[in-house]
Structures are given as structure tokens and as C-alpha cells.
């Protein structure tokens, strides 16, 4: 069986620093990688859970509850609300932290590239959450609609700062899209989350929002989308029946965007090695590169190979990835997960 071509790292990697992440990933995967992330180290380790700490500093935004929620790394993940009498449009949000982290990690990227520790032509990957993820997770009711343009503008300022700091030929931007899939699937906790934004079917609004984020990335910068069903405790917020909703959403977003989507990443649940799951991929038109998240820590090369064999019956060309980031994988398993990628995928 011909191996899939290339491997993709979704973002988070279970190492303590960006240098270890990049050195190890490049050392194991080499020319299989077109992009390398910094591992989302530091406060980004738990994805968006540090954002309430950031947003809670703004005048006009309050924390909900008197007691902080116990959370690793000293993160206060209590929900947020707009203070009574505050004008949401006038709230000045602080820097969100993504541009600062990208600049610090890009300096490491440049040093490693100069040393020859990174493959020729590899880009530095910056993964960003969609604004909807933060808004839907930490605000509620009418506050969601009120804060959305404010937070979206803040995230676009982060993107602009990244674009101003990192040469475009070195940069790849990935939008992490999880909450949107929860809303589309009407998963528990997500099914009614959009009612404060607009009535009826939220699908078109979800499409237009993501398309606008893609178009905010200039054409000389690569842009990708990671669709996700969550990995809290290595569990999905809902188990997809098949890949149909992933394909429907990805195709609609790609059609709505003015610029091409460089790559698309889709998850594959560990128990799905049946053709029924992959069948909707026959209708996929989105993305110049496709990566299937069929590498799982629990069954390694054997399980990935089974899923690859089934996927190939439907879609002949794709690369491999895990379903989500591996930043919260058990300690000591990271190199084994990377090695699985290397064993089941060929170089570009």
C-alpha cells in the first residue's frame, strides 16, 4: 500500500518549550513536515483556557463567581460577563497573548533554521482559536452578541501583529475550529449557544465567520483549518456519525472564502475504520492539502494503518495527523506518537 504523503502537527505538543518541540518534531518527521508549530507552550497549553485571565483585566468585563475554578498552571477559567452599565462597544481589550507568543517562538525557529535543525523550506505554524470559541465558552446570553465584534477585532489585531513580525514566506496560520462543530452537531452545551446571535439555523453564520477569518490571512501566507470535536479528557463532545458534517462545513467555507485554503485537517475517531465514516470524503472539495487525524496513541501504527487502508478507498491523496493536538497526551508518549506519523507517512 502506498503511504500517505506528509504529516501535520495540529498545534499543541507535550513538551515544555518551543525549542524542544521543533527540534524533536523535525528530527523525527523531517521532510514529512511542511510546517512546524511551537507546541503551544506556556499559558496556551490548555488551548483557550487562559483567555478569561486576559479578558478579565479589561474595564467593563467581570468574572462570574467569587471563587476561582481550580485549574492547572494557576489559570482562572471562571466565566465572564459585561459589567452592568458598561457599553460593550467601548470596552478596550488588552493584547490577547498570541502575537507575543508567536514572536518569541519565531525567534527560536530562526535560530534552529540557521543551525540546520529544521528542514529546508519549512514554515512556522501559528494556531489561533476562532473568536467564536472564546465567546461561546466564556460569555453567555446577550453578552455573546455584544462582545463578539470587540473580541473579533482584538483577535484580528493579534493576527496583524503576527503578520507584521513574521516574514510572510515563513508563516502558516491555522484557525482552530471546535465550537463551531459542536454547534453544527447540536452537541450538549452547544445546541442553543447561538440563539443570542441570530435565530434559526446557525450554519450560514458559522460559514461566513470562518470564511472572513481565512480571508484575513494574506494570499502570500499559508492558511489552514483544523476541524475538531474536542479532546477534553481525550473525549469528544459528541461522536460524529460520519464525516458528512465536516465535509459540508469545509466545502461551504472554502466556497465562501475569497482566497484558497492551503490545508484542511479532519478528525477520525479511533473506533472508525469502516468505510461508512469516510464515504462523505468523496464529496470534499476544500483545501489544497488534506490531512486526516487518524493517528491515535492507543493503537499506534497498526490502528493508523487500518484507517489509512479504509480511507484510501474513498480519497486517494492525503497526509496524516492526530485528531487534535497532543499537548495533553500522557507524559512520555509524545515521541512515540510522532514516530507513528513517520512510520505511516512518506516525505513530501
C-alpha positions in Angstrom: 0.0 0.0 0.0 1.3 3.4 -0.9 1.9 5.6 2.1 0.0 8.8 2.7 2.1 11.9 1.8 3.2 14.2 4.6 2.3 14.7 8.2 0.7 17.6 10.0 1.0 18.7 13.7 -2.2 20.2 14.8 -0.6 22.6 17.3 -0.1 21.6 20.9 2.8 19.2 21.7 3.5 17.8 25.1 6.9 19.4 25.7 7.9 22.3 28.0 9.3 24.7 25.4 9.2 25.6 21.8 12.8 24.6 21.1 12.3 21.0 22.3 9.0 20.8 20.2 10.6 22.0 17.0 13.9 20.0 17.4 12.1 16.8 18.2 9.4 17.1 15.6 11.9 18.0 12.8 14.2 15.2 14.0 11.6 12.5 13.8 9.4 13.8 10.9 11.9 15.7 8.8 10.7 16.2 5.2 7.3 14.9 6.1 6.5 18.3 7.7 5.7 21.4 5.7 5.0 23.4 8.8 6.1 23.2 12.4 4.3 24.7 15.4 5.8 25.8 18.7 3.8 23.3 20.7 1.5 25.9 22.2 3.7 26.0 25.3 3.1 28.1 28.4 -0.3 29.5 29.1 -1.6 28.2 25.8 -1.1 24.6 27.0 -4.8 24.3 27.8 -5.9 26.0 24.5 -8.2 29.0 25.2 -8.5 28.5 29.0 -6.1 31.3 29.7 -8.2 33.9 27.9 -10.5 34.7 30.9 -7.4 35.8 32.8 -6.6 38.1 29.9 -10.1 39.5 29.3 -10.8 39.9 33.0 -8.2 42.7 33.1 -10.4 44.9 30.9 -12.5 47.6 32.4 -16.2 46.7 31.8 -15.7 42.9 32.0 -16.3 41.0 35.2 -15.5 37.4 36.4 -18.6 35.3 37.2 -18.3 33.8 40.7 -16.3 34.7 43.8 -14.2 31.6 43.9 -11.7 30.8 41.1 -12.2 27.4 39.4 -9.4 25.1 40.3 -7.3 24.6 37.2 -3.7 23.6 36.4 -1.0 26.1 35.9 -2.7 28.8 38.0 -5.3 29.6 35.3 -8.5 31.2 36.4 -11.1 29.9 33.9 -14.2 31.4 35.5 -16.8 32.7 33.0 -17.1 36.3 32.1 -19.8 38.9 31.7 -20.2 42.5 30.6 -20.5 44.7 33.7 -23.8 46.3 34.4 -24.0 49.7 32.7 -20.9 49.0 30.6 -21.0 49.8 26.8 -19.6 46.7 25.2 -18.5 48.6 22.1 -16.4 50.9 24.2 -14.5 48.1 26.1 -10.8 48.2 25.3 -9.4 44.7 25.4 -5.7 44.1 26.2 -3.4 42.2 23.9 -4.6 38.5 23.8 -1.2 37.0 24.0 -1.0 35.2 20.7 1.2 37.7 18.8 3.7 37.9 21.7 4.0 34.2 21.9 4.4 33.9 18.1 7.2 36.4 18.1 9.1 34.6 20.9 8.8 31.3 19.2 9.6 32.6 15.8 13.0 33.7 17.2 13.6 30.1 18.2 12.5 29.0 14.7 15.0 31.3 13.0 17.9 30.1 15.3 17.1 26.5 14.7 16.8 27.0 11.0 20.2 28.8 10.9 21.7 25.8 12.7 20.2 23.4 10.1 18.0 21.7 12.7 14.9 22.4 10.6 14.2 21.1 7.1 14.7 23.3 4.1 11.6 25.3 3.2 9.6 24.5 6.4 7.2 27.2 7.6 6.5 28.4 11.2 2.9 27.5 12.1 0.8 29.7 14.3 -2.5 28.2 15.5 -5.3 30.6 16.6 -8.7 29.9 18.0 -11.7 31.3 16.3 -13.3 34.2 18.2 -16.5 32.2 18.5 -14.7 29.6 20.6 -13.8 32.1 23.3 -17.1 34.0 23.2 -19.2 30.9 23.3 -17.1 29.3 26.1 -16.9 32.2 28.5 -19.8 34.6 27.8 -23.5 33.8 27.9 -26.8 35.2 26.8 -26.9 38.6 25.1 -23.4 39.3 26.2 -22.2 37.0 23.4 -23.6 39.1 20.6 -22.4 42.3 22.3 -18.8 41.2 22.8 -18.4 39.4 19.5 -17.3 42.4 17.4 -15.0 43.6 20.2 -13.2 40.3 20.6 -13.1 39.6 16.9 -11.4 42.9 16.3 -8.9 42.0 19.1 -8.1 38.7 17.5 -7.6 40.3 14.1 -5.2 42.8 15.8 -3.2 39.8 17.0 -3.2 38.4 13.5 -2.0 41.7 12.1 0.8 41.9 14.7 1.9 38.4 13.7 1.8 39.3 10.0 4.0 42.4 10.8 6.5 40.4 12.8 7.0 37.2 10.8 8.0 37.3 7.1 5.1 36.0 5.1 7.2 33.4 3.3 8.0 31.8 6.6 4.4 31.9 8.1 1.4 29.5 8.1 -1.7 30.4 10.1 -4.2 27.7 11.3 -7.7 28.5 12.5 -8.7 26.0 15.2 -12.4 25.3 14.8 -14.1 23.2 17.5 -17.0 25.1 19.0 -18.5 25.5 15.5 -18.7 21.7 15.1 -20.4 21.4 18.5 -23.0 23.9 17.3 -23.5 22.2 14.0 -23.9 18.9 15.7 -26.2 20.3 18.4 -23.9 18.7 21.0 -24.8 19.1 24.7 -23.9 22.6 25.8 -23.7 23.9 22.2 -27.2 23.3 20.7 -28.6 26.7 21.9 -25.5 28.7 22.2 -26.1 30.7 19.0 -29.6 31.9 19.8 -28.3 35.2 21.2 -26.5 35.8 17.8 -29.2 35.0 15.3 -32.5 33.0 15.0 -32.9 29.8 13.1 -30.2 27.6 11.6 -26.7 28.9 12.5 -24.9 27.2 9.7 -24.6 30.1 7.3 -23.4 32.4 10.0 -20.8 29.9 11.0 -19.6 29.6 7.4 -19.4 33.4 6.9 -17.4 33.9 10.1 -14.8 31.3 9.3 -14.5 32.5 5.7 -13.8 36.0 6.9 -11.0 34.7 9.2 -9.5 32.8 6.3 -9.6 35.9 4.1 -7.9 38.0 6.8 -4.8 36.0 6.1 -2.9 37.5 3.1 -2.5 35.4 -0.1 1.3 35.0 0.4 0.7 33.4 3.8 -0.4 29.8 4.0 -3.7 29.3 5.9 -5.3 26.1 7.2 -8.3 25.0 9.1 -8.4 22.3 11.8 -11.9 21.0 12.4 -12.3 19.4 15.8 -14.7 17.5 18.0 -12.8 18.4 21.2 -10.4 16.4 23.3 -11.3 17.3 26.9 -10.0 14.3 28.8 -9.3 12.7 25.4 -13.1 12.6 24.7 -15.2 14.2 22.0 -18.1 16.4 23.0 -20.1 14.3 20.5 -19.3 11.3 18.4 -19.8 12.1 14.7 -22.0 9.6 12.8 -19.6 10.0 9.8 -17.6 12.8 8.1 -20.6 14.3 6.4 -20.9 17.4 8.6 -17.2 18.0 8.4 -17.3 17.9 4.6 -20.4 20.0 4.4 -19.0 22.7 6.5 -15.5 22.7 5.0 -16.8 22.8 1.4 -19.2 25.7 2.3 -16.4 27.7 4.0 -14.0 27.1 1.1 -16.6 28.2 -1.4 -17.4 31.4 0.6 -13.7 32.4 1.1 -12.1 34.7 -1.5 -8.7 33.1 -1.1 -7.7 29.4 -1.4 -7.5 27.2 1.7 -4.0 25.8 1.9 -4.8 22.8 4.0 -7.7 21.2 5.8 -7.4 18.8 8.8 -10.3 16.5 9.7 -10.5 14.2 12.7 -11.0 10.4 12.5 -12.3 8.8 15.7 -10.2 5.8 16.9 -13.1 3.3 16.5 -13.8 4.3 12.9 -12.0 2.2 10.4 -15.2 1.5 8.5 -15.9 2.9 5.0 -19.2 4.5 6.1 -17.3 7.1 8.1 -15.0 8.1 5.2 -17.6 7.8 2.4 -18.6 11.6 2.6 -15.0 12.5 1.8 -15.8 11.6 -1.8 -17.6 15.0 -2.0 -14.8 17.0 -0.4 -13.6 20.0 -2.5 -12.0 22.1 0.2 -8.3 22.5 0.8 -5.2 22.1 -1.4 -3.8 19.6 1.1 -5.9 17.2 3.2 -4.7 15.7 6.5 -6.7 13.0 8.2 -6.4 12.8 12.0 -6.2 9.0 12.1 -3.1 8.6 14.2 -4.0 7.6 17.8 -1.7 7.0 20.7 -3.7 3.9 21.9 -3.2 1.7 18.8 -0.2 3.3 17.0 0.9 2.1 13.6 -1.4 -0.8 13.5 -4.6 1.2 14.0 -3.4 4.1 11.8 -2.7 1.6 9.0 -6.2 0.1 9.2 -7.8 3.6 9.0 -5.5 4.6 6.1 -6.4 1.5 4.2 -10.1 2.3 4.5 -9.7 6.0 3.8 -7.8 5.2 0.6 -10.9 3.5 -0.9 -12.6 6.9 -0.8 -9.8 9.6 -1.1 -6.5 8.6 -2.7 -4.3 11.5 -1.6 -3.9 12.8 2.0 -1.4 13.2 4.8 -1.7 12.0 8.4 -2.2 13.7 11.7 -3.7 13.1 15.1 -7.3 14.1 15.8 -6.3 17.1 17.9 -3.2 18.4 19.5 -1.1 16.2 21.6 -0.2 18.7 24.3 -2.2 16.9 26.9 -1.1 13.4 25.9 0.3 11.3 28.8 3.9 12.2 29.7 6.4 10.0 27.9 4.2 9.2 24.9 5.0 12.2 22.6 7.9 10.8 20.7 6.0 7.5 20.1 3.1 9.5 18.6 5.5 11.4 16.4 7.2 8.2 15.3 3.8 6.7 14.3 3.4 9.6 11.9 6.8 8.9 10.5 6.2 5.2 10.0 2.8 5.5 8.2 3.6 8.6 6.0 6.2 9.3 3.3 8.1 12.6 2.8 6.7 15.3 0.6 
